[in-house]
Amino acid sequence: MFKKLLVALSLIFALGIVWAQGLETFENHTLSGTNYVTGNYVGDNNITWNYVHCTGEQAYPIDGQGLLLRRSGDNSKVYSNSIPGGIGDFSVQMRKGFTGTGDRQVALYVNDNHIADSQTFGGTTGADATIHTFTVNNVNISGDVVIEIRHIQGGSQNRQLVIDNLSWTGYSGGTPTPIISVVGSLLPFSTEEGSPSLAQSYNLSGSNLTANLSVAAPTGFEISSDGSSYGSSLSLSSSYNGSVYVRLIGTSAGSYSGNITHSSTGASQVDLAVSGTVSEPVEPEDPVLLMEENFEYAVGTTLVQNGWTAHSGAGSYSPTVADINLIYPNYPPSSGYAGQTLGNGEDVNRAFVPQTSGEVYSSFLINVTSASTGNGDYVYHFMAANSTSDFKAKFFVGRNEDDELRFGLSKQSNNNQNPSWTGYDYELGTTYLVVLKYKFVPGAANDIVTGWINPVIGPNEPTPTLSPITNEADIGATGIGAIGIRQTANTPYAIFDGIRVSNDWETLWSDLTPQTPVIHVSGEPDPLANIVGTPSEESSHYSLSGENLVGPITITAPTGFEVSDDAEQGWGNPIQVPATFDGEIYVRLVSSELGEHGGNIVHTSPGAAPVSIRVEGETFPPDVTFNIVASLAAFEQTIGSPSAVQSYSLSATGAQNDIEVEVESPFELSQTGTGNWTDELTLPNNFNGTIYVRMNATVVGQFSKNIVHNTPGASTENLLVSGTAIPPAGDQYADDLFFSEYIEGSGNNKAIEIFNGTGAAVDLANYKVKLFTNGGTTPTSTETFESGTILPHGSVYVLVHSQAGAALQALKTINSATTNFNGDDALALLKIVGEDEVYVDIFGTIGEDPGTAWTADGGYSTLDKTLVRKPSVTSGVSVNPSAGFPTLATEWDVYPIDTITNLGWHIFAPGEEVVAMPEISPDSGTYYAPFNVSITCATDGADIYYTTDGSDPIQNGALYLAPFNVSQNTTVKAYATAEGMISSTVATKVYNFPIDVQDIAELRTKPVNTSDIYRLVGEAVLTYQNANRNTKYIQDATAAIVIDDLAGNITSTYNLYDGITGISGSLTLYSGLLQFVPKADPGAATSSNNVVIPEVRTLASLTSADQAKLIKVMNVNVDDTLFQSYPATAQNINVTDPSGSAVMRTFVNTDYANTAVHTVPVNITCLAGQFNATMQISPRFLSDFEAYTEGLEAPVVTITKDGNNIKLNWNPVAGATAYDIYGSNDPYTGYTLLQANWTGTEWTHAPANMKFYHVKAKN
């Protein structure tokens, strides 16, 4: 017994000291020192070390093998996997690599927190073998740690350094070092004087802090922890871990810069650089007509053939020029024909000079010849300059079953439920004038779009038909630079004509013509000379700019010449530069033909006259000739082992200087074939021998490069080498990359994730992502990747919509236009194989439009869902399905809308058992009473861990033991584990509860959107209900509102004047009328037979605050010109009273339908309404009409508070000799006489409690 105990104690002691100190000698890495690569290896003590853009020590060792870090611009770094035991003290040895000038320096990070920077060294020219030791004492961080050495010098300039003998001691109980961590950087700010800039943010946190974090902004800037309340400084708790928002105040014009300082007791201060410019306000630009399109082209040709650009579905049912001309009274005449849409096909746009401030208007004539029923789709819009996906001011067309049209407008939403709509007041086959406006407003998400149908043509804007909209994202930084016409399965067949764009309302109707685009060139290229096949050593240049250009400038050089906008790179023929380009164009001679060369460099841009400039040069024969004898076969290699070696012979006749031989990765060169492999050889001029070549790729793919041979006086000689690298064999690997997650969330919360499970790193330059919208077979957007975009085995690459929310943006690898999808759009991941592109994964079916989404049993949908690939999937869909989404339910797991818990990582476990994802019950949704949540897992014996605050359950989860109660807004996340199995993915359910409001007046002040649910706590009285859309009008002592219950969520039966308590719903706006859309049945009436006394009003006195109120209007004349009997449908009838005129809107199927319109004055009890800016009244029943008899008018009373008194004022009533004043504590009943025979028109009262009043005139 004693012996066993001794052994056990010894083992415990041994385990306790294994991590008391550590050393990494870098002897186990296998980097050859020839190429900069990314990967990992298992080092001393079985600790895994990761390296990014590093190579072997080359000729600069410290103590055997080391790692060479290149520069900060490539994020060169070395970091460990998690190491137990913490860290006390730290040191690492360093020395200079290569001979270049410039400081070398590294930083120590622990757990991604900045600890300290090393000394700088190696800044002078030449080699330097000095060994420098970077030591940090008393780091003192306990628990598991990740140690990282990060290169922090050089940017894009080489600053090579070698590290070796990295050592640390374990945490031994000393006082932990307080650490402040700042993650992120800030781009330069800009704004105009008088307006703060848009905010940027970074992440701030700390560890081991004993006091608050103090954050201070430099002069000109202000900071915030919530993005709304800003100041010059912040004091945050020591445990703070979140965003700090920064903006430029914009008080005075000028340049501002400095550091945002972060400090806390005992911690090293951390600074974050910030800079910005406040400019003086830009004077409004002169009115100008930016574009005019009258379709003066050949009938039958496509718009793309006539200067328009296809940005989606190119080549499919292209809009064409129609043999028709639309006209509209007083609108500038169109001298040509018209454009027409043809159905589901090509979307086109026409550009104009981009606008980034002020107001942009577009007017056009539209005649809809056919349209789909239902909500339709948007057919016309503004576009961001140089964009194919950033659309604003989307104009919708919808048709009902009676062939009546309505028009709608959204700021950017594609959802045809969200626009501001007109009524069904328009007809097929009729020409309408439409005007759209986009107004730039400083700040974020507050630019305004507005619309008019058939506006009054004149110098001033009339009241808009489609109310201003602000509550979505603004146009991108390039501004508005085009208008677009859209074609989908739901857009109408329509004719467009007379399209005009201006920065001024009145200019739309003027006789101004658009400004002429002009290209300017100045200077003259000097004559050039080159050796056959080699670019000229020197280039010539000239100046290029444009004026009023609406598209890029295309520059085409004569044969044998190349051009660039950068003297060092980017050479080609032809090239394009942006319309805003103003700079130098460089020219070089690259001809392989001896003799003189010359011709014109031609510059073109849409709408501008071509401009040419002359260039000349001469090509000479080489003085030196390369002699290369080669027969190199394609290389083959398995990742982890170099290929077989091949060779060729090389010499150079007449060479007087060294011969330089270079090749790009993954190929390597050697003079021996057995070692010293490199990417560059320098050979003597008399070299005559053998060059050895091999392929040593670290990523899977097909490669083709040139071995480049150069020496002065010779033409460059290229020798092509190619090869294929394949992953290691094994069943545990994927066949290729595939889509691992798809997010189709609210608004622009959209993302797609790519996973690499091939067993080796992959260069994404060999892949493309394509988006196919609306059933199209031509991609609307394509994402390509730069060479060197390496995706390691087991890693993911996340593409996120550029206007997604902050939570998604934090998880992105890049923003990509290929995420501009809806639930009915297909995606494809393609691999470049030689000259071909082959599918490696397809999401959905290319060429099929499923309507709104592909679906499958079990709640699967590609709309408003997150989909995660199952862990067992090893390959994508490489053949386009004939229809549907066959693998939707078999290869994907489905999650609620906006679930992002699993984004940024992927469980890949082919052939292994994976714990089933937990089932959380009930489903996500809005609930109206507390309830219990239960969590189960189909895997026997699994432990479930969960959180209720939306945080990651893998990090923060508590063990689930029993159901728990939820009574407020809660996000539940859970995952499950089991011994010997792969842990599950994370399940998420979101539970929302309504926001309580006390009365209708408070309700009417709340934000209008579909996401916020409100519960009306107080009782409201039903004043009218109609089966059409299950409409109900309710009123309380404070205000009134209309209930629009199209879905029929209220199932209880009510009688007129019943009281209803606890109605829950969201707010929507229908053409200016605020509506309450119920989400649940509130239950039985809570009172009955309430008395509501209509408030006596005049037509002229009605405002938006009176919406849905029960009122009474006296002495009303009804216009019987259009209708002699009241219609059974909803129609507009003009009415007047002595104060003015208004519109009477009839309800559907009332008891006064088909009765004669009143031809004598009547008093009307009615409900107040509104359509856009026009106030309306709507009688409920025939009994609401009563004959008007001459008598005294009712006083219109104004009630104000005067100290503790209530003051009533009213205008004198003609014929009145006195007034009786009544009051009550209840607005509906119980009125008693407070003052009889009052002869004035002002009366003051000091009530003991709340009072409601009415005044009666008498004679």
C-alpha positions, 0 to 999 in steps of 0.5 A: 500500500505504501509503495503504491502511494509513493509511486502515485505521489511521485507521478503527480509531482512529475506531472506538476513539474513537466510544465514548470519551464519550457524550451523550443529549439526549432530542431524539429521543423522541416522548412528548407529555407527556400520559400516562405510558407505557412504551416505547423510542426510538433516541436520539443515536449510534443508542443505544436508550433504554427508558423505564418509566412516563415522559412528556415534559417538559411545562412543565418543560424543561431544554434542549429535550426531556427525560423526566419520571419520575413516582415510585418506586412505578411503577418510573419509570426510563430505561435504555439498551440495551447500550453498548460501551466501558464507563463512566468518569465520569457526569453527568445534569441534573435539575429538579423537575416540577409543584409538589407537596411531597416530595423528588425523587431518582434512583439510577444503576445500571450493569449492574443494579448500584447505583452511587450516589444523587443529591442530593435536591431539590424538596422544598418546595411550589411550582414550582422551575426550579433545574437540578441536576447529578448527577455520579459520577466514577470509575465505571470499568466496562469492556466493554458497559454498560447505564446506568440512571436509576431514580426512588427517591422517592415510593412511590405519591405523585407526585414528578415530576422531569425529566432531560436531557443525560445524559453519560458518558465511556468506560472509560479504564483507571482502577481499576474501582470496587468495587461491591456489588449487593443485589437484592430486599427482605424482608417483615416476619418473624414467629415465635413465641418459641422457633422461628426464622421461615421464611427469606426470601432476596435476591441478593448479588453484586459486581463489581471486588471485591478482598476478601471480601464481609462480611455482618452481620445486626442483633440478632435475625436470622441469615443463611446462604448455603446456607439451612441453616447460620445465623449472625450474619455471613458472609464470602463470596468476592469472586466470590460471586453467589447467595442470602443467606437471612435468618430471625428467630431467635425467642429472645425475644419483641419487635420487631426491626429494623435493616439487614443490612450488606454491605461490602468493601474499597473499595466503598460499604457497601450496607444492606438493611432488615429487621424482624420480630416475635417473639410469645409462644407462643400458648396452645392453643385450647380444644377446639371442634367446628368443623364438623358435616355430617349432610346434613339436607337434601331428598333429591335436592338438590345439596350446593351448594344446601345451603351447600356451594361448588363450586370446580371443574367447577361444574354438572357431575354435582353431588354430591347428598343421598342417601336413606340414613344411615350408622352406625358403632358408638359414632360420634356418630349422623347425624340426616339423610341422606348425601351421594353422589358421582356420577362425573367432575364438580363438586368441592365444599367446605364452610368452617369457621373457619380454623385456623393452628396446632395440630392439625386433625382431620376424621372422616367415614363413607365407603361406597364403592359402585363404584371404578375399578381401579388406583391410583384417585384422591383423593376427600377433602381439607383446603383452605386458607381462601379457596383453590380449589387449595391442598389437603392431606391427600388421601385416596385410594381404589383397587380391585384386580381382586378388588374389594378396596379400599385407602386411601391418604394424601398430604400434597399430591401428586396422583400416585397412586403416592406416597401411603402406602397400606393393603393391599387389606384393605377391601370395597365396600359397607361403611361405614368410619370415617376420620380425617385429621389436619393438624398445624402445625409451625413451619418450612417443609415440615414440617407433618404429615398422618396418617390412621386407618381404623376407629380405636378411639374414645376419648380418645387417638389410637391408632397411625395406619393411614396413617403420618405424612407431612411431605415436601411443602409446607405449607398456605398462610398463610390456614390450613386453612379447608374440607374438600373432596369431589372427583370425577374419572374415577378417583374412586369412587362413594361415600357420605359422612356424619357429617363432623366437624371439630375441633381435638381428637381426643376432641372428634370423639366428643363431643356438642359442637355447632359454634360459631354464626357471629354478625355484629356491627354498631355505630353508625348512619350519619348522614343523607346528601345528594347532587345528582342523579347525583353521589355525596354529597360526604361519607360516613357509616360504622358498625362491622362485625365477625364471630365464628365466621364460616366465609365472607365477609360480604356487604353489600347496601345499599338502592337509591340507596346504595353501600358500601365498606370504604375511604372513598376507593375500592372503592364498590359494591352489594353488596360482600363483606369477609372473614370476619375483617373488623373495621373501618369500613364507609362509605356514600354516596348516589348516587341519580339520583332526586329526593327522600328515600331510605332502607332497611336495609343487610343483612349476611349470611354462611353460617350466620349470622343476617342483621343490618340497619342503617338508612340514610337520605338525600335527593337534590336537583336541581343548581343548574348544568346542563351543555350538551353537543352531541356525536356522536362516532363510534368512533375508529380508530388504528394504533399509532404515529400518533394517530387523527383528531380529533373534537369536541363543544361544551360550556357550563354554565348557572349555573356559578360556578366553573371547569369541570373536564374529564377523560379517561383514557388513551388518549384526549386533550383539546385546546382547539385540536385542533392541539396542547397535548393533555392528559388534563385541561382547566380551563375558565372558568365562562363557557366556551362553545366546542369541545372536541377529542378524539383517541385516542393509544394506545400499546398494542393493544386496544379502549378505552372511557372517559368524558369526565368534566365537573364543576363545583360545584353540577352533576351529573357529566356523562359523555360516552362515547368508544370506539375500537380501536387496531391494530398496524402492518401487516406479515408479521413480527407475530403475529395476537395473544398466544399461549402460548409455553412450558408447563412440567409439571415435578416436584412443583409446578414448573409454569409457563405463558408468554404472548408478545406478537409483535403489533408493539405493546404490549398491555394484559393487562387485555383478556385472561384465562387459564383452566384447565380440569381433568379434562375439564371445560368450566367453568374451575376457575381464571381469571387476570385482569389489572389495567388498565395491565398492559402487555406490550411487543412482543417480551416474555413474561409468566410465570405460575408455581405459587405453590409451585414451586421457587426457580429457577422463582420467580425467573423469574415475573411473577406466581404464578397458580392457573391453573398448578395443572394436570396433564398432562391439563388444558386451558388457554385464553387469551381476549381480551375483545371488547366483552361477549364473550370469544373464544379466542386460544389453546387448549392441549389440548382443553377438555372432553376428559380424555385420561387422564394426558396428550396425546401425539404421536410423537417423545416429545411429552407434556403430562406431565412435559415442557417445551414451547416454541412453535416460532419460526415460530408466529404465532397461537394455536389459536382454535377448540377442537379436537374431540379430542386436541392436533392442533398438539402436534408441529407447533407445539411443541418438547419438552424433558425434565422441569424444563427452564427454560432457555428460560423468560422469553424467546421466539424469534419469527422468522416467515419467517426461518430459525432454527438447529435446536435441537442434539441431545444424545445420549444422553437424560437419565436415570440412568447406572451407568458413565461414557459419552460425550456427543455433540452434533449440529445439523441445520443445516449449518455451525452452531456449537454452544456448550455447558456442563456445569454447568447454566449458560446456554450463550449466556453461558458456552458453549464451542465444541463440537469432539468428544464428551466423557466424563461420569462424575458428575451433569451437566447439559448445555445447548447452543445453536447459531448460524449466519451469517445465521440466528436462533440456536436455542433451548437444548437440555438433558439431565440425567445422574444417577449413583447415590449409593454406599452401603457396606452395607444399614445405611447404605442404610436411613438414606438419604432415602426418595424416588423422585429419589435413586438409591443403589448398594449397593457391598458384596455382599448375599446373597439369602435369598428371592425370589418371582415376585409383584412380583419380590420379593427379600430381601437381607441383609449383615452389617449389616442386611437389606432387601426389593427390590420389582421390579414393573417387572422391572428385574433380569433376571439369574437368581439362586439362593438364597444367591447374593451380588449386588453393585452393586444400584442403586435408590431407596427407597420406604415401603410402610405402614411397610416400607422397600423398595429399588426397583431401577433396573437389572440388577446383573449375574450373581451374584458368589458362591454357596452362602453360609450365612446362619444365622437369628438366633433371636428372640422375637416380642416382641423384633422392631422396625423395625430387623429388617425383611427379616432372616432369623430363627428363632422358637421354639415358635410356635402358629399360629391356625387359626380363619380358615384350616385350610390355608395360603392361596395368596394373601397373608393374615394369620394370628395367631401366638403364642410365649411372649413375645407375639403377632404376625401371620404374613403368607403369601407368594403361591404358596409350596410350603406353600400349601394344606397344613394349618395346623400345630396343634402348636407349631413353630419357624419360620424366616422373614423379618421384616416390618412393616405400619404399626406391626405387626411381621410374620413370613413363612415362605418354604418348607414346610421353614421349619416344624419341629416344636418339641420341649421343650428349652432356649430360645435366649438373647436376647443383647445386645452392647455395647462396653466400651472396647476390649472387647465385652460380651455379656449375656443373660437366664437361660434356664430349666433351663440350667446353663451356656452355650457361646459361639461367634464368627466373623469371618463372620456366615454361617459359621466359628463356633468355640467361644470359651468352654465351660461358662460359668455366668454371663449376662455375658461380656467378650471383647477381639477382634483384629478384628470378631466375630459371636457366638451363645450356646447354653444347655446342661444 
